[in-house]
Amino acid sequence: MTEPDTDLLSINQVADVLGVSASRVRQLAADRQLPVPVDLGARVGAWYWTDIAAIKLRRQGQPTSPVAGLLPSATEPLPRIRDRVLEVDLGPRRGRKPMHLRVWQGDAAEGRRTVAVLGTLADGVDVADALHECLRAAASDVDLPDTSITWFLYKPYEQHRIHYQQVHHVIIGDESVDRDDSHERRRWRRTPPGTSQDPALRRWRRKATLGEIERLVNADVEAYPGPAYRPAVIEEWQRRRRTLDVPHDTVDFGRLMRAINYLHWTRQDLNEASRLDDLDAAIWLLADDAQVRLDQAKGHSFNDGTHPPQLPDARLAHWPDAWAARLVPPRPDDAELEILRQYPTEFVIPQDPADHGDRRDLLARLRTWIEDVDAFSDRHDPALTEALTVAADLIAFYLGVFDPSFRANDHPDSVPRTLRVHGTHDRAYLDSVSWQDAPPANTRAFRVLDRQLGSTPREGLRYGYDTRGALVIHDPGDPGTPRSEWYLTEWPLRPPSSGIPAGTDIVADGPVDGDRAAYITGPGIGITPLPLDPGHRVDQWSFGYSGGGPSALAHAIEFAIMRADGIGDDVRPSRAWRTWLSSQVSYGLDEPPGRHREMTELRLPVDQIRQRYKLEQSHHR
């Protein structure tokens, strides 16, 4: 689908860009030295800015890749010389990802014509986001200069169950760009004379259609629905040369059936009789949900991806006629239908949370089973882990639907977290650890944290347990190398089980740059990490300024106090209390200061937080 392009120039704007009169623009258009204008109706035409900018360069003797709008239609079909999936090198950090390359090459009116289409695969590199690397890889593959190729980008995709066919025409030139304030459009600007810097290779693009490509190559250009645009489908189409049926599972039926099949097979060899009932319950739940989703898929109209979307105010400039694939809904085979028929009754989860005891117990046993066979166990079974996880996640989802408090509290107890050692509070925490003579290699916690270390050398590391009983790995670092000391631990996602005692403080210190640790310290608790909010685990903490880090730390303090004091999610703290808490973390004051105030330590009494909360809540009521 091609939507109206607003980056268009009127005849007067074209004349201004080219430095000629409007009558000269009409003459250039009549002589086919300009592309055919876009028809806007009422005898009004307009030109794409990218085409006119490239034409301006060419009139000045600057090279660009061919402008598709200036090329005549091919009189004979151009041979397709490439139709392959190409691995694009995106650098050491992003690795290599696939791209679909289609190239046509043959004789045309202007001489040798080469047309290349770079396709964004469903699980491949986004060509538009890595255009430089993709252009370079394609030009190298066909062994031609990139300015001799007519370039197009192709990206089919699905959004909100609506299928689009996105095509762009790309023009390459050795110029840099600037902003033309008079027309609020990009303009071309040469590199200033006398500079030693070579002009950078620039790319401009505009919306196009597969029909425009077909005009240039005089052949059908097959389209793909977005979810079907994959290397295996491309390879299959190249062998068969007919439209393929590609399953498109919009209801996740296939994942449920894979879990059912594996659990059904596991049941035959299960040697643990105590888990047989749990296995049957998991299969029953999955089978019931799979049948519901299958009925749901049958009851809704299915879009196979080959039909144009019906949207208000959408203009279809061209919709493909040739299709390499079409999408089809999931179709269970006879064996799968037979398994589903063995579970004709509904797996009931009561709507009243008071009746969830049995289902919660089942969920707990399934999660214990998962820990016994996952990647951190002694008997890892990836397929069984996946199947049990599908069942456990499904139970947890339905329990959360009927019980919001369960949903809010259904998360792991901890998450691995690595932090630099900076201040006295970091040192106090490490001093509280009971260090061991050897790493606890046969424990689950060790395997979890050891995987987090990745390729980090293990020499010189210390292992121990903090006052919570959580494993801590410490690297003392090199005394002569700043910021080389760090520790890794199971950072809590819940407040201490005994609560946060009165008389304790929330503390943090050290440099304010980077992720900072914060602790709860005081009588009755010693020193223990301030829990992360499970909903904000990726946020870094800091203090002493107004920004994202202090805001994340203030949110974590709010979460810890409310959870520790049993304040439910349905009770929202007042805006004034949150503002006060944020000011304490950012400035160490009740409100923002008039000028910058340096903070080297955060120390916030928990009693003061609670007192201020009660005060603001009473004012709020």
C-alpha positions in Angstrom: 0.0 0.0 0.0 1.4 3.4 -1.0 0.1 6.3 1.1 0.0 9.9 -0.3 3.4 11.4 -0.2 3.5 15.0 1.2 7.1 15.6 0.1 6.0 17.1 -3.2 7.0 20.3 -5.0 4.7 22.5 -7.0 5.8 23.9 -10.4 6.9 27.1 -8.9 8.9 25.3 -6.2 10.6 23.2 -8.9 11.5 26.3 -10.8 13.0 27.8 -7.6 15.1 24.7 -6.9 16.4 24.4 -10.5 16.9 28.2 -10.9 14.6 28.4 -13.9 11.2 29.9 -14.7 7.9 28.0 -14.4 7.5 28.0 -18.2 11.0 26.4 -18.5 9.8 23.7 -16.1 6.8 23.0 -18.3 9.2 22.7 -21.3 11.6 20.3 -19.4 8.6 18.2 -18.5 7.4 18.1 -22.1 10.9 17.1 -23.3 10.9 14.2 -20.7 13.8 15.8 -18.9 11.7 15.7 -15.8 9.7 12.8 -14.5 6.0 12.6 -15.1 4.4 14.7 -12.4 2.2 13.1 -9.7 -1.4 13.8 -10.6 -3.1 15.6 -7.7 -6.4 16.1 -9.6 -8.0 19.3 -11.0 -5.2 19.5 -13.6 -2.6 20.0 -10.8 0.7 18.1 -10.8 3.6 17.9 -8.5 7.1 16.4 -8.5 8.9 14.4 -5.8 11.5 16.5 -4.1 14.1 13.7 -4.2 13.8 13.5 -8.0 14.2 17.2 -8.5 17.1 17.4 -6.1 18.9 14.6 -8.0 18.1 16.3 -11.4 19.6 19.5 -10.1 22.8 17.7 -9.2 23.0 16.0 -12.6 22.5 19.4 -14.4 25.5 20.6 -12.4 27.6 17.7 -13.6 27.5 15.8 -10.3 27.0 12.0 -10.4 23.9 10.3 -8.9 22.4 6.9 -9.3 19.6 6.8 -11.9 16.4 8.6 -11.2 13.6 6.0 -11.9 11.2 8.7 -13.0 13.5 9.7 -15.9 14.0 6.1 -17.2 11.7 5.0 -20.0 9.7 1.7 -19.7 11.7 -1.4 -20.7 10.6 -2.7 -24.1 11.9 -6.2 -23.4 12.0 -8.1 -20.1 15.2 -7.6 -18.3 16.9 -10.9 -17.1 16.9 -11.4 -13.4 20.6 -12.0 -12.5 20.2 -12.2 -8.7 17.5 -13.6 -6.4 19.1 -14.6 -3.2 19.3 -14.0 0.5 22.5 -12.0 1.3 24.2 -11.9 4.7 24.9 -8.2 5.5 27.8 -7.4 7.9 26.5 -4.8 10.4 29.7 -4.6 12.4 31.0 -6.3 15.5 28.2 -5.2 17.7 25.2 -6.1 15.5 26.7 -9.0 13.7 25.3 -10.3 10.4 21.7 -10.4 9.3 20.0 -11.6 6.1 18.6 -9.3 3.3 16.8 -10.4 0.2 18.5 -9.1 -3.0 16.8 -9.1 -6.4 18.6 -7.6 -9.4 17.5 -7.3 -13.0 20.0 -6.3 -15.7 19.8 -5.9 -19.4 19.8 -3.5 -22.4 17.5 -0.5 -22.4 17.0 2.8 -24.2 19.7 4.5 -22.1 22.1 1.6 -22.4 22.9 -1.0 -19.8 20.2 -0.9 -17.0 20.5 -2.5 -13.6 17.6 -2.4 -11.2 18.1 -3.7 -7.6 15.5 -4.3 -4.9 16.7 -4.7 -1.3 14.1 -6.5 0.8 13.6 -6.4 4.5 12.9 -9.9 5.7 10.6 -10.8 8.6 13.6 -11.7 10.8 16.3 -9.9 8.8 18.0 -6.5 8.8 15.8 -3.5 8.4 17.3 -2.2 5.2 16.2 1.4 5.8 17.9 1.4 9.2 21.2 0.0 7.8 21.0 1.5 4.3 24.7 2.1 4.0 25.7 -1.4 4.8 23.0 -2.9 2.7 23.8 -0.8 -0.4 27.5 -1.6 0.0 26.8 -5.4 0.3 24.5 -5.4 -2.8 26.8 -3.3 -5.0 29.7 -5.6 -4.0 27.6 -8.7 -4.8 26.8 -7.5 -8.4 30.3 -6.0 -8.8 29.1 -2.6 -10.0 29.4 1.0 -8.7 26.5 1.9 -6.5 25.8 5.1 -8.6 25.2 2.9 -11.7 22.3 1.0 -10.1 18.6 2.0 -9.9 17.8 1.3 -6.2 14.6 0.3 -4.5 13.8 -0.8 -1.0 11.0 -3.3 -0.3 9.4 -4.0 3.1 6.1 -5.9 3.5 4.7 -5.8 7.0 1.7 -6.4 9.1 0.4 -3.9 11.6 -2.8 -4.4 13.6 -3.7 -7.2 11.2 -3.5 -4.9 8.2 -1.0 -5.8 5.6 1.1 -3.2 3.8 3.5 -3.3 0.8 6.1 -0.5 1.4 8.4 0.4 -1.5 10.9 3.3 -1.7 13.1 4.5 -4.5 16.6 5.5 -3.4 18.9 8.0 -5.1 22.6 8.2 -4.3 24.7 11.3 -4.7 28.0 12.6 -3.5 26.6 15.7 -1.8 25.6 16.8 1.7 22.3 18.2 2.7 21.0 21.3 4.5 17.7 22.7 5.5 16.0 25.2 3.2 14.2 27.4 5.6 12.1 29.1 2.8 10.4 25.9 1.8 11.1 23.8 5.0 12.6 21.1 2.8 16.0 19.5 2.5 18.3 21.1 -0.1 21.6 20.0 -1.7 24.7 21.7 -0.5 28.2 21.1 -1.8 31.2 20.5 0.4 32.8 23.9 1.0 35.7 24.7 -1.3 39.2 24.1 0.1 38.2 21.6 2.7 40.1 18.3 2.9 37.1 16.3 3.8 35.7 14.3 0.9 32.0 14.7 0.3 30.0 12.0 2.2 27.9 9.5 0.2 24.3 10.6 0.7 21.0 8.8 0.1 17.6 10.2 -0.6 14.4 8.2 -0.9 10.8 8.6 -1.8 7.8 6.4 -1.9 7.4 4.1 -4.9 5.5 1.0 -5.9 6.2 -2.4 -7.2 4.4 -1.3 -10.4 7.2 1.3 -10.9 9.8 -1.5 -10.7 7.8 -3.7 -13.1 7.7 -0.8 -15.6 11.5 -0.6 -15.5 12.2 -4.3 -15.8 9.1 -5.3 -18.0 8.4 -8.3 -15.8 6.4 -9.3 -12.8 7.9 -8.5 -9.4 6.5 -11.0 -6.9 5.3 -9.7 -3.6 5.2 -11.4 -0.2 3.0 -10.9 2.8 5.2 -9.5 5.6 5.0 -12.6 7.9 5.8 -14.9 5.0 8.8 -12.9 3.8 11.4 -15.4 5.0 14.4 -17.2 3.4 12.8 -20.6 3.5 9.7 -19.3 1.7 11.8 -17.5 -0.9 13.8 -20.7 -1.6 10.6 -22.7 -1.9 9.0 -20.2 -4.3 12.2 -20.2 -6.5 11.8 -24.0 -6.8 8.0 -24.1 -7.5 7.3 -20.7 -9.1 3.8 -20.7 -7.8 2.0 -19.0 -4.9 2.7 -20.8 -1.7 0.5 -21.4 1.3 2.3 -20.2 4.4 0.8 -20.8 7.8 0.2 -17.7 9.8 -0.7 -18.3 13.4 -2.3 -15.2 14.8 -3.7 -17.0 17.9 -0.4 -18.8 19.0 -2.1 -22.2 18.3 1.1 -23.8 17.1 3.0 -23.0 20.3 0.3 -24.6 22.4 0.1 -27.7 20.3 3.9 -28.1 20.4 3.7 -28.0 24.2 0.8 -30.5 24.2 2.6 -32.9 21.9 5.8 -32.9 24.0 4.0 -33.2 27.3 1.8 -36.0 25.8 5.0 -37.8 24.7 6.6 -37.2 28.1 3.7 -38.7 29.9 4.5 -42.2 28.4 8.0 -42.2 30.0 7.4 -40.2 33.2 8.9 -42.1 36.1 7.8 -39.7 38.8 4.3 -40.7 39.7 3.9 -37.7 42.0 4.0 -35.4 38.9 1.6 -37.4 36.7 -1.4 -35.5 37.9 0.3 -32.2 37.3 1.3 -33.2 33.8 -2.3 -34.3 33.0 -3.6 -30.9 34.4 -1.1 -29.0 32.2 -2.1 -30.9 29.1 -5.8 -30.4 29.9 -5.3 -26.6 30.4 -3.3 -26.3 27.1 -5.8 -28.5 25.1 -8.7 -26.4 26.4 -7.0 -23.2 25.5 -5.9 -24.5 22.1 -9.5 -25.5 21.2 -10.8 -22.1 22.2 -8.2 -20.4 20.1 -8.8 -22.6 17.1 -12.6 -21.8 17.4 -11.7 -18.1 17.7 -9.6 -18.3 14.5 -12.4 -20.0 12.6 -14.9 -17.4 13.8 -13.0 -14.4 12.5 -12.2 -13.4 8.9 -8.7 -14.2 8.0 -6.5 -11.8 5.9 -4.1 -13.8 3.7 -2.0 -10.8 3.1 -2.7 -10.5 -0.7 -5.7 -8.2 -0.5 -5.4 -4.4 -0.3 -6.4 -2.9 3.0 -9.7 -0.9 3.2 -8.7 2.2 5.1 -10.4 5.7 5.0 -8.5 8.4 3.2 -6.0 5.8 1.9 -4.9 6.0 -1.8 -3.8 2.8 -3.4 -1.4 3.8 -6.1 -0.6 0.2 -6.9 -1.3 -3.1 -5.3 0.7 -6.2 -6.5 -0.8 -8.7 -8.9 2.0 -11.4 -8.6 2.3 -13.1 -5.2 5.0 -15.5 -4.1 3.0 -16.6 -1.0 -0.3 -16.1 0.8 -1.0 -16.7 4.4 -3.3 -19.5 5.7 -4.7 -20.0 9.2 -3.4 -22.8 11.4 -4.7 -26.3 10.5 -4.3 -29.0 13.0 -3.6 -32.5 11.6 -5.5 -35.6 12.5 -3.2 -36.6 15.3 -3.5 -33.2 16.9 -7.3 -33.2 16.6 -7.3 -36.6 18.3 -5.4 -35.3 21.3 -7.8 -32.3 21.6 -10.8 -34.7 21.6 -9.4 -36.4 24.6 -10.1 -33.3 26.7 -13.7 -32.3 25.8 -14.4 -30.5 29.1 -13.4 -27.0 30.2 -10.4 -26.4 32.5 -12.0 -24.2 35.0 -10.3 -21.3 36.8 -12.8 -19.8 39.3 -13.4 -16.1 39.0 -13.3 -15.7 42.8 -9.7 -15.3 43.9 -10.7 -17.1 47.2 -11.1 -20.3 45.2 -7.7 -20.1 43.5 -5.9 -22.2 46.1 -5.7 -25.4 44.0 -4.7 -23.6 40.8 -2.0 -21.6 42.6 -0.6 -24.8 44.1 -0.5 -26.3 40.6 1.3 -23.3 39.3 3.9 -23.5 42.1 4.5 -27.2 41.4 4.9 -26.6 37.7 7.4 -23.8 38.3 9.4 -26.1 40.7 9.4 -28.7 37.9 10.7 -26.1 35.5 13.6 -25.3 37.8 14.4 -29.0 37.9 14.9 -29.2 34.1 15.8 -25.7 33.0 19.3 -24.4 31.8 20.5 -24.0 35.5 19.6 -27.5 36.6 21.6 -30.7 36.6 19.3 -32.4 34.0 18.5 -29.7 31.5 15.7 -30.6 29.1 15.0 -27.6 26.8 11.8 -29.0 25.2 10.3 -29.9 28.5 11.2 -26.6 30.0 9.5 -24.8 27.1 6.4 -26.9 27.3 6.0 -26.6 31.1 6.7 -22.8 30.8 3.8 -22.4 28.3 1.4 -24.1 30.7 2.7 -22.2 33.8 2.5 -18.9 32.0 -1.1 -19.6 30.9 -2.2 -20.5 34.4 -0.5 -17.3 35.8 -2.2 -15.2 33.1 -5.7 -16.4 33.9 -5.1 -16.2 37.7 -4.0 -12.6 37.1 -7.1 -11.8 35.1 -9.3 -12.5 38.1 -6.9 -11.4 40.8 -5.0 -8.1 40.2 -3.1 -8.5 43.4 -1.7 -11.9 42.3 -0.7 -10.3 38.9 1.2 -7.5 40.7 3.1 -9.9 42.9 3.7 -12.7 40.4 7.4 -12.1 39.6 10.8 -13.6 40.5 12.3 -12.9 43.9 15.5 -11.6 42.4 17.4 -10.7 39.3 21.2 -10.7 38.6 22.7 -7.2 38.8 26.3 -6.1 38.5 27.4 -2.8 40.1 30.7 -1.0 40.5 32.1 -0.5 44.0 32.4 3.2 44.8 31.4 4.4 48.2 31.4 3.5 51.9 28.0 1.9 51.7 29.1 -0.4 48.9 32.1 -1.3 51.1 29.8 -1.9 54.1 27.6 -4.2 52.1 30.6 -6.3 51.0 31.9 -6.4 54.6 28.6 -8.0 55.6 29.1 -10.9 53.2 30.2 -14.2 54.6 32.9 -15.2 52.1 33.5 -18.8 51.2 36.7 -20.7 50.6 35.5 -22.0 47.2 32.7 -21.2 44.7 29.5 -23.0 45.3 29.6 -24.6 41.9 26.8 -27.1 42.3 24.1 -24.6 43.3 21.5 -23.0 41.1 22.3 -19.5 42.2 26.0 -20.0 41.1 24.9 -21.2 37.6 22.6 -18.2 37.2 25.2 -15.7 38.2 28.0 -17.5 36.4 26.1 -17.3 33.1 25.8 -13.5 33.8 29.5 -13.3 33.9 29.8 -14.4 30.3 33.5 -14.3 29.2 34.7 -12.4 32.3 37.8 -14.1 33.7 37.1 -16.1 36.9 40.6 -15.7 38.4 40.6 -13.7 41.6 36.9 -13.7 42.2 35.4 -14.1 45.7 32.2 -15.9 46.4 30.0 -15.5 49.5 26.5 -15.0 50.9 25.0 -11.7 52.2 22.6 -11.5 55.2 19.7 -12.4 53.0 21.4 -15.7 52.0 21.9 -14.4 48.4 25.0 -15.3 46.5 27.5 -12.5 45.9 30.4 -12.6 43.4 33.1 -9.9 44.0 36.0 -8.8 41.9 38.5 -6.8 44.0 39.9 -5.3 40.7 43.3 -3.7 40.2 44.2 -1.1 42.9 45.9 0.9 40.2 43.0 0.9 37.8 40.0 3.2 38.7 36.5 1.7 38.6 37.8 -1.9 38.2 36.2 -3.2 41.4 32.6 -4.6 41.0 30.2 -7.2 42.5 27.4 -9.3 41.1 24.5 -10.5 43.2 20.9 -11.7 43.2 19.3 -8.3 43.6 15.9 -8.5 45.3 12.6 -7.7 43.7 10.7 -7.8 46.9 11.1 -6.0 50.3 12.6 -8.0 53.2 10.1 -10.6 54.4 10.2 -9.1 57.9 9.4 -5.6 56.5 11.5 -2.4 56.8 12.0 -1.7 60.5 11.6 1.8 62.0 14.8 3.7 62.5 16.4 2.5 59.2 17.7 4.7 56.3 17.8 4.5 52.5 21.4 5.2 51.6 23.7 5.5 48.6 26.9 7.3 47.9 29.8 7.5 45.4 29.9 9.2 42.0 26.5 10.0 40.5 27.4 8.8 37.0 26.4 5.3 36.0 24.2 2.8 37.9 24.5 3.3 41.6 23.5 0.9 44.3 21.2 1.9 47.1 20.7 0.0 50.4 18.4 -0.2 53.4 20.6 0.0 56.6 19.9 0.4 60.3 19.1 -1.5 63.5 17.4 -4.9 63.0 18.4 -5.2 59.3 22.1 -4.5 59.0 22.6 -3.5 55.4 20.6 -5.0 52.5 20.0 -4.0 48.9 17.0 -1.8 48.2 14.6 -3.9 46.1 14.1 -3.1 42.5 10.6 -2.5 41.2 9.9 -5.6 38.9 8.2 -3.2 36.4 11.3 -1.0 36.1 14.2 -3.5 36.3 16.2 -1.9 33.4 16.3 1.6 34.9 19.6 2.8 36.3 19.7 4.4 39.7 21.5 7.7 40.7 21.0 10.7 42.9 22.1 14.3 43.3 20.5 15.8 40.2 17.2 15.9 38.3 17.0 13.2 35.7 16.1 9.6 34.8 18.5 7.9 37.3 17.2 9.8 40.4 13.6 9.4 39.2 14.1 5.6 38.9 15.6 5.5 42.4 12.8 7.5 43.9 10.3 5.1 42.2 12.1 2.1 43.7 12.0 3.7 47.2 8.2 4.3 46.7 7.8 0.7 45.6 9.7 -0.7 48.6 7.9 1.3 51.2 4.4 0.6 49.8 5.0 -3.1 49.4 6.7 -3.4 52.8 3.8 -1.6 54.5 1.1 -3.6 52.7 -0.3 -0.7 50.7 -2.1 -2.1 47.7 -1.8 -1.0 44.1 -5.3 0.4 44.2 -4.0 3.1 46.6 -2.1 5.8 44.7 0.2 8.1 46.8 -0.5 11.8 46.5 1.4 13.8 43.9 2.8 16.0 46.7 4.4 13.0 48.4 6.0 11.7 45.2 7.3 15.2 44.4 8.8 15.5 47.9 10.4 12.0 47.5 11.8 12.9 44.2 13.3 16.2 45.5 14.9 14.3 48.4 16.7 11.9 46.0 17.6 14.7 43.5 18.6 17.5 45.8 18.5 16.2 49.4 15.9 18.9 50.1 12.1 19.2 50.4 11.9 21.1 47.1 14.3 22.0 44.3 16.9 24.6 45.3 17.5 27.9 43.5 21.0 26.9 42.4 22.9 23.6 42.0 23.6 21.7 45.2 26.4 19.1 45.3 25.4 15.8 46.8 28.0 13.1 47.7 25.6 10.9 49.8 21.9 10.1 49.9 20.6 9.3 53.4 16.8 9.3 53.7 15.3 8.1 57.0 12.5 5.6 56.4 10.6 7.1 59.4 10.5 10.5 57.6 9.3 8.9 54.4 6.4 7.2 56.3 5.5 10.3 58.3 5.5 12.4 55.1 3.3 9.9 53.4 0.7 9.9 56.2 0.8 13.7 56.2 0.3 14.1 52.5 -2.4 11.4 52.4 -4.4 13.1 55.1 -4.2 16.4 53.2 -5.1 14.6 50.0 -8.3 13.2 51.7 
